[in-house]
């Protein structure tokens, strides 16, 4: 018997997040471990009168590609995928990781080159389709989170199975406050970071793109970022953990980065292109059902009482202007001694809002 939580999640992704309609073409990206959920999504799309297609990635194929691909292959733009993207109205991506460290030892330059090559495709999907991503609970993800599988499933579905319309309504006050704010300041131990968000557009992350969701995010004025920030949690990208990250900004640019582990990888990613050292996003986590850092960005950036900044590309809906092949979120927990200011007014202390 299918877990009823899987059925409820499928309905949220199809009927709420992507709002699948009759006659629409839907791309379902999945993998073997996510089959129970992908099957329910596929069935619902059929029942709604849509035309779903399924792309199933197999374990080890990404590693094989990056290990053996030539520079010519890495630079080859995926024309067929672009054609499909332009003919597709909605993308639902379900990832069930069986090895979260598959790409850890892959040549960083290969990853960067391929990301630059496919950036145009990624931008098209983000800006011209309705899309949502969900990480299906697996033993690998549970292990990263330090939980049993049963505990992790409870954690995941506890963060997902919410009344997202009601949650979104509650976040309007924070969104409106951000839209009236010029300068944001983040202060805590070894962190004092300022940036302007004047004229930008704050967006409520209410499950229409990520699931789970639970943040309000915007885009900084690129050159306005000043100060320094350190991160108590590892910054994770493509299976690489970078620990003890501390970054200094001057006129918007990360001018000095340090890490106690994987410094070389950190620097390589920040050198992805000319705009990768600038911030594309400031997000405020507000899903208080997510209380634990799990090494999964889809959950961790939503931790209630946290903020995150993202190096690289900005979202157009935020009126952001930074363009880069990189988008790397890093989480800062403010629940122990952290302070968040809007134009000099304390709006959050120790992770609790004072709006």
C-alpha atoms as one frame of an Amber mdcrd trajectory, in Angstrom:
protein
   0.000   0.000   0.000   1.315   3.414  -0.965   2.139   5.719   1.935  -0.749
   8.243   2.033   1.802  11.013   2.537   3.166  10.243  -0.931  -0.315  10.631
  -2.418  -0.800  13.976  -0.659   2.611  15.193  -1.815   1.840  14.233  -5.421
  -1.401  16.240  -5.311   0.417  19.279  -3.919   3.059  19.140  -6.678   0.551
  18.629  -9.505  -2.447  20.687  -8.400  -0.836  23.432  -6.300   2.808  23.910
  -7.299   2.521  23.492 -11.068  -1.256  23.635 -11.561  -1.261  21.078 -14.374
  -4.046  21.624 -16.907  -5.617  19.635 -19.698  -3.575  19.572 -22.884  -0.305
  20.696 -21.298   3.028  18.963 -21.868   4.700  18.008 -18.596   8.266  16.795
 -18.107   8.808  14.557 -15.050  12.465  14.165 -14.101  13.009  11.298 -11.696
  15.174   8.314 -10.747  14.607   4.716  -9.605  14.431   5.480  -5.882  11.695
   8.086  -6.441   9.449   5.737  -8.386   6.553   5.626  -5.847   6.072   9.401
  -5.968   6.881   9.799  -9.680   4.271   7.174 -10.541   1.560   9.013  -8.588
   2.529  12.298 -10.255   2.413  10.641 -13.666  -1.038   9.191 -12.926  -2.389
  12.546 -11.771  -1.068  14.289 -14.891  -2.821  11.699 -17.055  -6.034  12.144
 -15.071  -5.822  15.918 -15.538  -5.676  15.426 -19.310  -2.039  16.467 -19.664
   0.717  14.819 -21.713   3.519  13.805 -19.321   6.897  12.473 -20.430   9.344
  10.845 -18.029  13.115  11.199 -17.879  14.690   8.730 -15.437  18.333   9.287
 -14.497  20.319   6.269 -13.354  22.865   6.062 -10.516  26.448   6.594 -11.591
  25.698   8.090 -15.006  26.627  11.660 -13.996  29.931  10.475 -12.580  30.654
   8.481 -15.744  29.914  11.500 -17.922  32.195  13.890 -16.041  34.971  11.307
 -15.718  35.129  10.535 -19.434  33.677  13.568 -21.295  36.064  15.510 -23.488
  36.239  19.300 -23.513  34.402  19.243 -26.839  31.579  17.206 -25.308  31.407
  19.448 -22.246  31.039  22.483 -24.507  28.323  20.910 -26.647  25.018  22.687
 -26.067  22.043  20.297 -25.635  19.922  21.420 -28.586  17.419  18.585 -28.243
  16.827  19.419 -24.567  16.349  23.076 -25.467  13.813  22.149 -28.133  11.928
  20.040 -25.599  12.037  22.836 -23.012  10.445  25.264 -25.467   7.612  22.802
 -26.100   6.978  22.026 -22.406   4.727  23.976 -20.058   5.697  22.396 -16.722
   8.685  20.577 -15.203   8.433  18.439 -12.085  11.790  17.219 -10.804  11.888
  14.465  -8.183  15.335  13.542  -6.898  15.956  10.462  -4.777  19.671  10.539
  -4.028  21.416   7.222  -3.599  24.858   8.826  -3.213  25.019  12.492  -2.258
  28.798  12.521  -2.785  28.856  11.105  -6.315  30.504  14.193  -7.809  32.814
  15.053  -4.899  36.008  13.985  -6.674  35.042  15.161 -10.155  37.316  17.777
 -11.712  35.912  21.150 -10.630  36.773  22.724 -13.971  34.635  20.164 -15.803
  31.629  20.953 -13.613  32.121  24.679 -14.140  32.515  24.332 -17.907  29.374
  22.249 -18.259  27.398  24.640 -16.081  28.387  27.550 -18.305  27.443  25.538
 -21.383  23.955  24.623 -20.163  23.175  27.905 -18.418  20.988  29.120 -21.295
  18.836  25.985 -20.993  18.528  26.379 -17.212  17.541  30.026 -17.580  14.851
  29.127 -20.116  13.288  26.516 -17.848  13.376  28.843 -14.835  11.847  31.794
 -16.637   9.469  30.277 -19.206   7.925  27.210 -17.557   6.152  26.316 -14.343
   8.566  24.144 -12.395   8.977  22.566  -8.989  11.608  20.386  -7.340  11.285
  17.866  -4.516  13.879  15.627  -2.858  12.336  12.237  -2.217  13.414  10.778
   1.145  16.136   8.145   0.776  18.572   6.408   3.070  21.436   8.516   1.701
  19.658  11.764   2.592  18.612  10.380   5.973  22.220   9.449   6.687  23.421
  12.961   5.788  20.784  14.371   8.125  21.831  12.067  10.959  18.435  10.370
  11.142  16.910   6.956  10.691  14.842   6.511   7.552  11.607   6.606   9.547
  12.675   9.792  11.328  13.719  11.386   8.067  10.434  10.566   6.336   8.561
  12.170   9.243  10.850  15.204   8.979  10.348  15.563   5.203   6.594  15.179
   5.122   6.227  17.343   8.225   7.858  20.184   6.286   5.859  19.550   3.100
   2.291  18.705   4.040   1.188  22.196   5.027  -1.625  24.475   3.958   0.616
  26.541   1.720  -2.019  29.135   0.898  -2.472  29.968   4.603   1.276  29.948
   5.192   1.777  32.338   2.279  -0.821  34.717   3.700   1.081  34.873   6.993
   4.279  35.837   5.147   2.777  38.902   3.478   3.788  41.110   6.415   7.453
  40.120   6.061   7.334  40.541   2.285   5.777  43.994   2.561   8.355  45.049
   5.146  11.184  43.949   2.858   9.690  45.845  -0.074   9.760  49.043   2.004
  13.341  48.511   3.159  16.470  50.157   1.811  19.250  48.582   3.879  19.388
  45.138   5.460  21.984  44.416   8.131  22.884  40.973   9.508  24.788  40.913
  12.802  26.039  38.030  14.904  29.302  36.453  15.999  32.015  37.324  13.407
  29.342  38.636  11.040  28.397  42.188  10.134  26.990  42.373   6.635  25.043
  45.197   4.998  23.298  45.400   1.646  20.639  47.468  -0.094  17.454  45.902
  -1.448  15.849  49.224  -2.380  13.577  48.927  -5.394  13.832  45.153  -5.523
  10.860  42.817  -5.252  10.542  40.395  -2.326   8.932  37.068  -3.206   7.192
  34.618  -0.897   8.501  31.097  -1.448   5.256  29.258  -0.816   5.719  25.922
  -2.543   5.203  26.918  -6.146   8.829  26.211  -7.103  10.490  24.363  -4.234
   8.951  21.737  -2.033   9.327  22.090   0.831   9.364  25.843   0.781   9.187
  28.494   3.447  11.205  31.627   2.759  10.891  35.206   1.589  13.644  36.172
  -0.821  14.849  39.109  -2.846  17.915  40.330  -4.743  20.500  42.777  -3.373
  21.673  45.843  -5.243  24.835  44.242  -6.591  27.488  46.793  -5.562  25.889
  47.573  -2.191  27.087  44.515  -0.264  29.675  45.438   2.355  31.185  43.703
   5.378  31.910  40.137   6.317  30.052  36.939   7.156  31.011  33.546   8.504
  28.973  30.356   8.236  28.725  27.789  11.005  27.197  25.225   8.645  29.080
  23.676   5.714  28.408  25.224   2.311  27.586  22.314   0.006  27.651  22.291
  -3.778  27.647  19.291  -6.122  28.402  16.989  -3.208  31.393  19.041  -2.049
  31.348  20.251   1.565  33.187  23.473   2.307  33.591  24.060   6.033  34.505
  27.131   8.079  33.580  29.582   5.329  34.303  33.258   5.992  33.884  35.849
   3.242  34.614  39.573   3.059  32.811  41.887   0.631  33.835  45.213  -0.823
  31.557  47.147  -3.163  29.460  44.035  -3.652  32.271  41.663  -4.574  33.616
  38.792  -2.488  37.240  39.923  -2.229  38.532  37.511   0.379  37.259  33.997
   0.982  38.559  31.514   3.524  37.584  27.977   4.477  38.971  25.418   6.880
  38.105  22.627   4.433  37.925  22.645   0.615  39.190  26.194   0.148  40.296
  25.343  -3.397  36.784  24.284  -4.372  35.273  27.430  -2.830  37.596  29.662
  -4.831  37.026  27.682  -8.031  33.254  28.081  -7.780  33.493  31.806  -7.007
  35.608  32.105 -10.150  32.985  30.401 -12.328  32.550  33.645 -14.265  32.862
  37.397 -13.788  29.635  37.751 -11.808  29.912  34.684  -9.568  31.564  36.665
  -6.755  28.525  38.939  -6.461  25.292  38.093  -4.644  22.116  37.249  -6.529
  19.861  36.483  -3.578  19.095  37.272   0.033  16.600  34.872   1.562  14.998
  34.730   5.004  14.051  31.245   6.188  10.633  31.050   7.833   9.526  27.403
   7.835   9.629  26.763  11.571   8.789  23.121  10.939  12.377  22.793   9.707
  14.610  23.072  12.760  17.626  20.929  11.888  20.467  21.369   9.396  20.418
  18.299   7.149  23.041  19.067   4.472  20.233  19.423   1.918  19.859  22.965
   0.633  16.223  22.455  -0.361  15.420  22.136   3.353  18.250  24.030   5.038
  17.641  27.406   3.383  14.092  27.338   4.782  15.111  26.826   8.453  12.980
  29.172  10.548  15.334  31.763  12.063  18.001  31.585   9.357  19.063  33.704
   6.410  20.886  32.666   3.289  22.811  34.475   0.619  23.410  33.084  -2.853
  26.420  33.797  -4.987  25.756  34.246  -8.679  22.526  34.475 -10.602  19.531
  36.494  -9.407  15.861  35.747  -9.972  14.064  37.977 -12.437  10.913  38.059
 -10.318  12.986  39.833  -7.652  14.090  42.408 -10.226  17.604  41.093  -9.735
  20.246  41.962 -12.301  23.185  39.671 -11.548  23.771  37.016 -14.208  26.009
  34.023 -13.668  26.165  30.284 -14.327  26.541  29.862 -10.552  23.809  29.968
  -7.929  25.197  28.777  -4.600  23.190  29.261  -1.404  24.979  29.479   1.947
  23.062  29.270   5.237  23.530  31.531   8.272  21.733  30.507  11.477  20.549
  33.507  13.534  18.817  31.571  16.316  21.658  32.013  18.810  22.595  35.652
  19.177  21.699  36.776  15.665  20.111  40.102  14.821  18.424  41.212  11.611
  17.829  44.908  10.911  15.694  46.669   8.290  16.829  50.293   7.925  18.256
  50.219  11.440  15.131  48.679  13.006  15.573  45.339  14.757  13.081  43.004
  13.071  14.429  39.650  14.242  16.463  38.545  17.263  17.570  34.997  18.014
  15.540  33.810  15.035  12.242  35.298  16.243  10.520  38.063  14.312   9.576
  41.399  15.866   7.484  42.739  13.012
